[in-house]
Amino acid sequence: MSALLVNVDWYDIGWATMDTLMMLGGSLLFTVLLGLPLGVLLFLTSPRQMFERKVLYQVLSVLVNALRSLPFIILLIVMIPLTLVITGTSLGVAGAIPPLVAGATPFFARLVESALREVDKGIIEATQAMGASTRQIIVHALLPEARPGIIAATTVTAITLVSYTAMAGVVGAGGLGDLAVRFGYQRFQTDVMVVTVVLLLLLVQVLQSLGDRLVLHFSRR
């Protein structure tokens, strides 16, 4: 077995895995913090909802669609000046998180909006009839009822971020993608490429299994 993995440095693999996990954890945290309120705002201001605002909804939709349509590898390059302002570097884990968040937040917000549309309108109307404030309707009715959908959206976004972190390796972000490019592709070390791909596949499987279990758990309540 070791003869087949002669080029694999497990110390480098360990550090690259840690970098990928840090990029994933940091970017997913900020994506949820920014994308959840954006998704709620999109839902509330959309047609036939509580706070229908056609102009605001159209403006938000155009911005979200524009960011979603931009290829992530282009977004990485376009955001370099802004990333330098925010983190002081465009390289490594810190330099990768701003473009990862910018790329994933519109995607997550749309998924949250879709999850909120699945909530029974009768529940919202009943909460309004009881005199609940807007904040109470969102916190105590909308979000709890849409929780399984939001967890599923978070799972899909996390898996998308795994592929984004691999692409970020192309521009020096570190992680398993960086290792695959520098050693697997540029130095033709196929064993390194295979190990990095297997680790990325395992990470996706773990995220999907965890997300499915959480969705099932909260759907039964």
C-alpha positions as CSV (number, residue, x, y, z in Angstrom):
1,M,0.0,0.0,0.0
2,S,2.8,2.4,0.9
3,A,4.4,1.8,-2.4
4,L,1.3,3.1,-4.1
5,L,1.3,6.3,-2.0
6,V,5.0,7.0,-2.3
7,N,4.5,10.8,-3.0
8,V,2.0,11.3,-0.2
9,D,3.2,13.4,2.7
10,W,0.6,12.7,5.4
11,Y,1.8,15.7,7.4
12,D,0.9,18.0,4.5
13,I,-2.3,16.1,4.0
14,G,-3.2,16.7,7.6
15,W,-2.5,20.5,7.4
16,A,-4.4,20.8,4.1
17,T,-7.4,19.0,5.6
18,M,-7.4,21.4,8.6
19,D,-7.2,24.4,6.2
20,T,-10.2,23.1,4.3
21,L,-12.2,22.5,7.5
22,M,-11.3,26.0,8.7
23,M,-12.3,27.6,5.4
24,L,-15.6,25.6,5.4
25,G,-16.4,26.3,9.0
26,G,-15.6,30.0,8.9
27,S,-17.3,30.7,5.5
28,L,-20.4,28.6,6.5
29,L,-20.8,30.5,9.7
30,F,-20.8,33.9,8.0
31,T,-22.9,32.6,5.1
32,V,-25.7,31.6,7.5
33,L,-25.4,34.9,9.5
34,L,-25.8,37.0,6.3
35,G,-27.9,34.7,4.2
36,L,-30.6,33.8,6.7
37,P,-31.8,37.4,7.3
38,L,-31.4,38.1,3.5
39,G,-33.6,35.1,2.8
40,V,-36.2,36.2,5.3
41,L,-36.2,39.7,3.8
42,L,-36.7,38.3,0.3
43,F,-39.6,36.2,1.5
44,L,-41.4,39.0,3.4
45,T,-41.1,41.5,0.6
46,S,-42.0,39.1,-2.2
47,P,-45.4,39.2,-3.9
48,R,-48.5,38.3,-1.8
49,Q,-46.5,38.2,1.5
50,M,-46.9,40.2,4.7
51,F,-44.6,43.1,3.7
52,E,-44.9,43.0,-0.1
53,R,-42.5,45.6,-1.6
54,K,-42.2,45.1,-5.3
55,V,-39.3,47.5,-5.9
56,L,-37.3,46.3,-3.0
57,Y,-37.9,42.7,-3.9
58,Q,-36.8,43.3,-7.5
59,V,-33.7,45.1,-6.5
60,L,-32.7,42.3,-4.0
61,S,-33.5,39.7,-6.6
62,V,-31.4,41.3,-9.2
63,L,-28.4,41.6,-6.8
64,V,-28.8,38.0,-5.6
65,N,-29.1,36.6,-9.2
66,A,-26.1,38.7,-10.4
67,L,-23.9,37.2,-7.6
68,R,-25.2,33.7,-8.2
69,S,-24.6,33.9,-12.0
70,L,-20.9,34.9,-11.5
71,P,-18.6,31.9,-11.8
72,F,-16.8,31.4,-8.5
73,I,-13.3,31.4,-9.9
74,I,-14.0,34.9,-11.4
75,L,-15.5,36.1,-8.1
76,L,-12.2,35.0,-6.4
77,I,-10.2,37.2,-8.7
78,V,-12.6,40.2,-8.8
79,M,-12.8,40.3,-5.0
80,I,-9.0,40.4,-4.4
81,P,-8.9,44.2,-3.7
82,L,-11.9,44.0,-1.2
83,T,-10.4,40.8,0.4
84,L,-7.2,42.7,1.0
85,V,-9.1,45.5,2.7
86,I,-11.1,43.1,4.9
87,T,-8.4,40.5,5.9
88,G,-5.1,42.2,4.8
89,T,-4.2,39.2,2.6
90,S,-5.7,37.5,-0.5
91,L,-3.9,34.2,0.3
92,G,-4.4,31.4,2.7
93,V,-7.5,30.6,4.8
94,A,-8.2,34.2,5.7
95,G,-8.0,35.4,2.1
96,A,-10.4,32.7,1.0
97,I,-13.2,33.3,3.4
98,P,-14.6,36.7,2.0
99,P,-15.1,35.4,-1.6
100,L,-16.5,32.1,-0.2
101,V,-19.0,34.0,1.8
102,A,-19.8,36.3,-1.1
103,G,-20.3,33.4,-3.4
104,A,-22.4,31.2,-1.1
105,T,-24.6,33.9,0.7
106,P,-27.0,34.6,-2.3
107,F,-27.3,30.9,-3.0
108,F,-28.2,30.2,0.7
109,A,-30.6,33.2,0.8
110,R,-32.6,31.8,-2.2
111,L,-32.8,28.4,-0.5
112,V,-34.0,30.0,2.7
113,E,-36.7,31.9,0.8
114,S,-37.9,28.7,-0.8
115,A,-38.0,26.9,2.6
116,L,-40.1,29.8,4.0
117,R,-42.6,29.5,1.1
118,E,-43.3,26.0,2.2
119,V,-44.7,27.2,5.6
120,D,-48.5,26.9,5.9
121,K,-50.0,30.4,5.5
122,G,-52.6,29.5,8.1
123,I,-49.9,29.4,10.8
124,I,-48.8,32.9,9.9
125,E,-52.3,34.2,9.8
126,A,-53.1,32.6,13.2
127,T,-50.0,34.2,14.7
128,Q,-51.0,37.6,13.3
129,A,-54.6,37.1,14.7
130,M,-53.1,36.6,18.2
131,G,-51.5,40.1,17.9
132,A,-47.9,38.9,17.5
133,S,-45.3,41.4,16.3
134,T,-43.3,41.0,13.1
135,R,-40.3,39.8,15.1
136,Q,-42.4,37.3,17.0
137,I,-44.0,36.0,13.8
138,I,-40.5,35.5,12.3
139,V,-38.8,34.0,15.4
140,H,-41.7,31.9,16.8
141,A,-43.6,30.9,13.7
142,L,-41.8,31.2,10.4
143,L,-38.3,30.0,11.3
144,P,-39.4,27.1,13.6
145,E,-41.8,25.8,10.9
146,A,-39.2,26.1,8.2
147,R,-36.4,24.6,10.3
148,P,-36.1,21.3,8.4
149,G,-36.0,23.2,5.1
150,I,-33.4,25.6,6.4
151,I,-31.2,22.7,7.7
152,A,-31.4,21.1,4.3
153,A,-30.5,24.4,2.7
154,T,-27.5,24.7,5.1
155,T,-26.4,21.2,4.1
156,V,-26.5,21.9,0.4
157,T,-24.7,25.2,1.0
158,A,-22.0,23.4,3.0
159,I,-21.4,20.9,0.3
160,T,-21.2,23.7,-2.3
161,L,-18.6,25.4,-0.1
162,V,-16.5,22.2,-0.1
163,S,-16.3,22.5,-3.9
164,Y,-15.6,26.2,-3.7
165,T,-12.7,25.6,-1.2
166,A,-11.2,23.2,-3.7
167,M,-11.4,25.9,-6.4
168,A,-10.0,28.5,-4.1
169,G,-6.8,26.4,-3.9
170,V,-6.1,27.4,-7.5
171,V,-5.3,31.0,-6.3
172,G,-3.3,30.0,-3.3
173,A,-6.0,29.6,-0.6
174,G,-4.5,26.4,0.8
175,G,-6.4,23.3,1.7
176,L,-6.9,20.1,-0.2
177,G,-7.6,21.8,-3.5
178,D,-4.3,23.7,-3.3
179,L,-2.5,20.4,-2.6
180,A,-4.3,18.7,-5.5
181,V,-3.3,21.4,-7.9
182,R,0.4,21.9,-6.8
183,F,1.3,18.2,-6.4
184,G,-1.4,16.2,-8.1
185,Y,-1.7,18.3,-11.3
186,Q,1.5,20.4,-11.7
187,R,3.9,17.6,-10.5
188,F,1.9,14.7,-11.9
189,Q,1.7,13.0,-8.5
190,T,-1.4,10.9,-9.1
191,D,-1.4,9.3,-5.7
192,V,-1.6,12.8,-4.0
193,M,-4.5,13.7,-6.3
194,V,-6.3,10.5,-5.5
195,V,-5.9,11.0,-1.7
196,T,-7.2,14.6,-1.8
197,V,-10.2,13.6,-4.0
198,V,-11.1,10.7,-1.6
199,L,-10.9,13.0,1.4
200,L,-13.1,15.6,-0.3
201,L,-15.6,12.9,-1.1
202,L,-15.6,11.6,2.5
203,L,-16.2,15.2,3.7
204,V,-19.2,15.6,1.4
205,Q,-20.6,12.2,2.6
206,V,-20.2,13.2,6.2
207,L,-21.9,16.6,5.7
208,Q,-24.8,15.0,3.8
209,S,-25.4,12.3,6.3
210,L,-25.3,14.7,9.2
211,G,-27.7,17.1,7.4
212,D,-30.1,14.2,6.5
213,R,-30.2,13.1,10.2
214,L,-30.9,16.6,11.5
215,V,-33.7,17.1,8.9
216,L,-35.3,13.8,9.8
217,H,-35.0,14.6,13.5
218,F,-36.7,18.0,13.3
219,S,-39.3,16.8,10.7
220,R,-40.6,14.3,13.2
221,R,-41.3,16.8,16.0
